[in-house]
């Protein structure tokens, strides 16, 4: 069959399955690189979908929410031993599903899941804000160690401006910042928030973030979608006095609020890079920048609140000015949603080239059939595959960890058998580091009773930044050309310098290739073993 005929067949099938048309707009949804899309010849009624080549590089992550014990710890007051056991169970589930990065909430309400001289211990740990965990337990250091041992990146997740989650029911330590600096905060609804219009507040938030950057070996700093609070009908943000004092040059209070947030994002980004250039900075904003009815440059959505108008986050500007290393919009609407349709939103987010990374946030908590907006596993697979068809999407993040623990609708099987059938390397950020390490040396292979044994030595390097953080083991049948871009040839992504291929078949000749990868995920050239017959 000619390529043109195959492509036409592909488009017809995709259209029939609902991938090419938005349910709300009846408009054609653009799919990048259609030549890379192949039709599955046989598919079940439940899983009518198209398959895309599995990317070798893809950010695969999940959020672990500590706020109100949503994910971890499961409840307040557990012993450190119990907390450790629960966390290990969570990331073991991640590891089974080829998740290569973890985003864990370490500051949910102006508190700390780490040893801090600035912020009190979180109430979600011990039940009382300011009360330390038992036996000197440091949750952040423990999480870091467990993730890095499994070769997963760890991103420390901050809620920057929520100070007190509930003015009546939250546990507040005597040394909490709201007691020390009450003039920095405003009450809105039942919560207290930092006022970002006060310059000292922004300086304090930077200090909070840098305490973690400087004291812990985190791979990234992550902000969520909460900046100015979501709008509550009948409530007014009480910051007019600060606007009069600090709002010079701004035409109105709304532009001033956006400028406050833009200033913070710029200042945080610069501070992180000045401290540790390799640490990434990312934000997961509300999916809707603005609706098209509000702005001709907005998305084909009808969201009641937008990032620009309600949270005062100009996410479009952050993309255009490359203010962060990655954006991870929360595209939580389904492909059938009337108001915030997944197809419409991903089309908006990928409309223009973005020089930095774009990850898509997915609402896998909706896989729980008890959720009134529940989705099926085929919807999740569809969303990931649509995102992969977009050339400037670099990965996916899942909200939230408990869905993996509960394994709603046995979706883990769906992941491992379809979209995550093969492991993936985290995409490199060449604006941070583009220099690959040297390849490993002295690779030796040997037949053993239970498989082919591989051993190698780390590469030589002149600077620590050029050292190998981990290795990738590829396997090729004798006559296969050793192309490092193929994900299905990867046997292992690991830190150790030895590997046993227990799946090698007797009588088959293999060529093994091992590469070195640095912390920034730049990959070396391959070192080949030569042909070995099992």
Secondary structure, 3 states (H helix, E strand, C coil): CCHHHHHHHHHHHHHHCCCCECCCCCCECCCCCHHHEECCCCCCCCCCCCEECCCCECEEEEEECCHHHCCCCCCCCCCHHHHHHHHHHHHHHHHHCCCCEEEEEEECCCCECCCCCCCCECHHHHCCCCCCCHHHCCHHHHHHHHHHHCCCEEEEEECCCEEECCCCCCCCCCCCHHHHCHHHEEEECCEEEECCCCHHHHHHHHHHHHHHHHHCCCCEEEECCCCCCCCCCCCCCCCHHHHHHHCCCCCCHHHHHHHHHHHHHHHHHHHHHHHCCCCEEEECCECCCCECCCCCCCECCCCCCCCCCCCCCCHHHHHHCCCCCEECCECCCCCCCCCCCHHHHHHHHCCCCCCCEEEEEECHHHHCCCCCCCCCHHHHHHHHHHHHCCCCCCEEEECCHHHHHHCHHHHHHHHHHCCCCCCCECCCCCCCCCCCCCCCEEEEEEEECCEEEEEEECCCCCCHHHCCCEEEEEEEECCCCCCCCCHHHEEEEECCCEEEECCCCCCCEEEEEEEEECCCCCECCCEEEEEEEC
